[in-house]
Amino acid sequence: MHTDVPTAIAASRPRGDRRVGDEDDVAVRFAAGDEHALAQAYERTSRLVHGAALRATGNAADAADITQSVYVSAWRGRAGFDPQRGSLTAWLMSITRRRIADHWEERSREVRRTVAVAQTTPASPVEESTAESTVDRVLLADELARLGDPQKRILELAFFQDLTHTQIASVLDLPLGTVKSHIRRSLEQLRRRLEVDGAAL
């Protein structure tokens, strides 16, 4: 995937004490473009970033890609980081949440593309046996499109990505109780709409 930032991290890793400098000092030097500060920030925070990505995706390869993407984005966008407005760790975690959301958005696009192809491709005898479930899936996607965010996004993650309530809360940075409430209310709303159309959720 990316190689520039990991290479810079390896090349600029300080010798001796790996945790030289307190967090504020590292943050100031990072914002100024100090590659040694990038290496120190990576060593201080990469396990936290990777852990969040792994919990959200459940896949080690995806978590590694997200982790690398976070530091690439952070280094390239360091001009947007202000040490006076917040900690470097908090800033990196905000990027992590966005990269996780991007990951699931891409997965959602893949699902939508798959459904679109299924609609335009002649069905084989085996595929015909799943036609009804495909129609239900398309119907559900149409109904989800009528919901506003965050309800739409929450149900996409629940239906299309099979994420648990806890994982959804982590991806969207929402309280677990809020996620559960949105899911309950949204399902009730979808059920009423689908029943009007003669469908069952």
Secondary structure, DSSP 4 states (H G I P E B T S, - for coil): ---HHHHHHHHHPPSS-TT-S-HHHHHHHHHTT-HHHHHHHHHHHHHHHHHHHHHHH--HHHHHHHHHHHHHHHHHTGGG--TTTS-HHHHHHHHHHHHHHHHHHHHHHHHHHHHHHHHHSPPPHHHHTTHHHHHHHHHHHHHHHHSPTTHHHHHHHHHTS---HHHHHHHHT--HHHHHHHHHHHHHHHHHHHHHTT---
